Structure formats: structure tokens, C-alpha cells
Amino acid sequence: MTLLALSLSILLAACKPDAAPTAPADAAAPVAAAPAAAPAAAPATAESTAAATAADASATCELADFDAFLPEFGRKIALQEKSVADPLLSERYDTEGQGEPTLVSEKVPLSEVTWPVMPNPSGLKAVGREMQVTKEADGSMKVLIRTPDTSNQQSYYFAQRPCWQLVRMADESI
């Protein structure tokens, strides 16, 4: 809903006409015929909504393409600071308690996020880590960074709102 409101406000701002000249009070105003009825708008589908989101992102975002966004996000903390959701959903396994590890979720305010929030993808191979990027069914992107043959792995979830934004991270290490 927020994305729709943002899109509509951008469209309305772009359509704002320049100030029209005012006619003198004694001038006869032309009478315009009112349209009989406006056609009903077609219902939005998930496909049309995704296409509209992509169009909005490419018009307003410097890095609308995820393949271009991800390396910049990993390299520039300034981009991370403006491309992380507030609050950021953070998940991790608590291994301190008795029995099985339990998943702990918390919403971290942006002011409490530790930077960098994600390692630079270009330096992963040098430290023996690998990265896998997967497109999720809802159009979001999952970035899995892991150390092979260990439980050391973190997942980063990005959504286009309208620009790419880190919305969730999960430390799946045990």
C-alpha cells in the first residue's frame, strides 16, 4: 500500500501543471462538456504491480538493477546507510540455552545497526567464503554468504521499495 501511495504521489508531482494565467473577471468563461462516465480502471494484477514497481524504481533509483546495486551496496557504507529498512528484521540462533538452538527475531532500529551490515562481495573469495544470489517468488532477492563445509552462513533479503533495500538478515550459523 505504501508503495502504491509513493508511486501515485510521484506521478501527481510530475503531472502538476505550471501556473495557468487567470482570466479577467468580466471575460466569458468557455463551457467544457463533462465526460459522460470515466471508464473503470482495470484491477491490478501481481504482474502489472511488479512491472509498475520496476518502472518506478528505474525512474527514481540510481541503481535499479540488482546486479549493479549489490556490489555497490557491499562496497559503500554510505549506500548501506540509506538502503537498509528502519527497523531491520534481524534473525539469529541462540545456542546459549539448554537443548536445541532457538531462532531469535528482533527489529533493530537503524540507529543501532552495526556498519558494515554486509561484507563486501568482492573480498569474499580471499577469506574462503562464497556468495549465492537467488530471486524469491515475491520478486525480492536473497543473498546467501557462507563458508563451505561449516555452519557459518548469513542470508540477506532485499526488496524493491521502490529502490533496493535490505529488509531482513538472518545469521543461520550454529
Legacy VTK file of the C-alpha trace (Angstrom):
# vtk DataFile Version 3.0
C-alpha trace
ASCII
DATASET POLYDATA
POINTS 174 float
0.000 0.000 0.000
2.865 2.363 0.856
4.496 1.644 -2.495
1.245 2.472 -4.274
0.891 5.745 -2.356
4.501 6.669 -3.133
4.033 5.854 -6.818
0.865 7.923 -7.025
2.469 10.895 -5.272
5.402 10.787 -7.700
3.033 10.662 -10.653
0.930 13.522 -9.285
4.003 15.647 -8.666
5.189 15.031 -12.224
1.782 15.978 -13.647
1.444 19.248 -11.746
0.733 21.946 -14.361
2.540 25.253 -14.398
0.539 28.171 -13.077
-2.202 28.943 -15.578
-2.899 32.566 -16.444
-6.038 33.929 -14.828
-8.803 35.315 -16.967
-10.250 38.743 -16.144
-13.425 38.607 -14.051
-15.613 40.027 -16.843
-14.364 37.630 -19.525
-16.729 34.926 -20.608
-15.509 31.529 -19.495
-15.784 28.773 -22.044
-18.039 25.921 -21.005
-16.473 22.499 -21.266
-18.542 19.419 -21.767
-18.220 16.982 -18.890
-17.366 13.442 -19.864
-20.314 11.068 -19.580
-18.504 8.487 -17.475
-14.914 7.578 -16.855
-14.045 4.008 -17.779
-13.444 1.720 -14.818
-9.790 1.067 -14.086
-8.606 -2.459 -14.693
-7.825 -4.331 -11.476
-4.123 -4.506 -10.673
-2.510 -7.898 -11.023
0.677 -9.048 -9.351
2.388 -8.927 -12.743
1.249 -5.360 -13.507
2.166 -4.255 -9.985
5.660 -5.755 -10.340
6.086 -4.061 -13.728
4.965 -0.724 -12.264
7.375 -1.156 -9.341
10.272 -1.871 -11.693
9.347 1.157 -13.831
9.150 3.399 -10.750
12.497 2.091 -9.474
14.294 2.679 -12.757
12.905 6.221 -12.909
13.833 7.187 -9.329
16.685 4.895 -8.248
20.296 5.333 -9.186
20.830 1.554 -9.064
17.514 -0.075 -10.035
19.184 -3.209 -11.431
20.009 -5.586 -8.558
23.145 -6.917 -10.276
24.510 -3.349 -10.340
23.191 -2.500 -6.854
24.667 -5.422 -4.886
28.413 -4.764 -5.452
27.913 -1.061 -4.677
25.919 -1.912 -1.538
28.706 -4.193 -0.323
31.417 -1.645 -1.097
29.866 1.621 0.145
28.729 2.064 3.730
27.000 5.348 2.745
24.772 3.369 0.343
24.124 0.778 3.047
23.039 3.514 5.460
20.363 4.763 3.070
19.375 1.312 1.740
18.542 -0.505 4.974
14.988 -0.734 6.317
14.187 1.018 9.581
13.706 -1.147 11.555
15.741 -4.017 10.109
14.443 -7.505 10.874
17.362 -9.484 12.288
17.281 -13.212 12.999
19.865 -15.452 14.663
20.031 -18.751 16.501
20.509 -18.667 20.262
22.841 -21.523 21.150
23.422 -20.481 24.782
20.283 -22.114 26.213
19.673 -25.745 27.133
18.652 -28.103 24.338
18.152 -27.195 20.697
19.147 -23.762 19.341
16.164 -21.401 19.110
15.541 -18.760 16.471
15.520 -15.239 17.898
13.986 -12.405 15.843
14.244 -8.725 16.620
13.554 -5.436 14.902
16.731 -3.380 15.021
16.312 0.408 14.701
18.533 1.912 12.021
20.373 3.899 14.707
21.523 0.590 16.285
22.630 -1.218 13.115
26.343 -2.062 13.032
28.110 -0.955 9.821
29.011 -2.506 7.514
25.820 -4.545 7.691
27.010 -6.948 4.971
30.523 -7.902 3.867
31.875 -6.653 0.551
31.140 -9.362 -2.064
34.397 -8.637 -3.905
36.504 -9.738 -0.919
34.709 -12.981 -0.081
36.887 -15.417 -2.055
40.030 -14.068 -0.401
38.691 -15.162 3.008
37.315 -18.525 1.820
33.659 -17.532 1.605
31.180 -17.776 -1.249
28.030 -15.948 -2.268
24.828 -17.164 -3.920
22.083 -14.791 -5.149
18.533 -16.131 -5.586
15.379 -14.402 -6.790
12.490 -15.160 -4.431
8.904 -15.856 -5.588
7.744 -12.384 -4.425
10.399 -10.593 -6.517
12.748 -9.958 -3.606
16.368 -11.103 -3.712
18.165 -13.386 -1.246
21.930 -13.143 -0.887
23.488 -16.110 0.908
27.073 -15.676 2.117
28.658 -18.784 3.570
31.848 -20.571 4.430
31.813 -24.003 2.738
31.714 -27.102 4.962
30.716 -25.095 8.065
27.504 -23.772 9.588
28.808 -20.208 9.092
26.208 -18.662 6.796
24.226 -15.436 6.660
21.265 -14.561 4.442
20.393 -11.025 3.384
16.944 -10.274 1.939
16.415 -7.257 -0.330
13.094 -5.850 -1.543
12.428 -3.124 -4.095
10.578 -0.318 -2.216
10.884 1.414 -4.806
14.700 1.243 -4.626
16.503 -1.864 -3.418
16.519 -2.062 0.362
17.854 -4.617 2.854
14.754 -5.620 4.820
15.877 -8.732 6.678
19.070 -10.514 7.595
19.454 -13.942 9.153
22.585 -15.359 10.753
21.999 -19.090 10.331
25.269 -20.115 11.999
25.055 -22.600 14.835
LINES 1 175
174 0 1 2 3 4 5 6 7 8 9 10 11 12 13 14 15 16 17 18 19 20 21 22 23 24 25 26 27 28 29 30 31 32 33 34 35 36 37 38 39 40 41 42 43 44 45 46 47 48 49 50 51 52 53 54 55 56 57 58 59 60 61 62 63 64 65 66 67 68 69 70 71 72 73 74 75 76 77 78 79 80 81 82 83 84 85 86 87 88 89 90 91 92 93 94 95 96 97 98 99 100 101 102 103 104 105 106 107 108 109 110 111 112 113 114 115 116 117 118 119 120 121 122 123 124 125 126 127 128 129 130 131 132 133 134 135 136 137 138 139 140 141 142 143 144 145 146 147 148 149 150 151 152 153 154 155 156 157 158 159 160 161 162 163 164 165 166 167 168 169 170 171 172 173
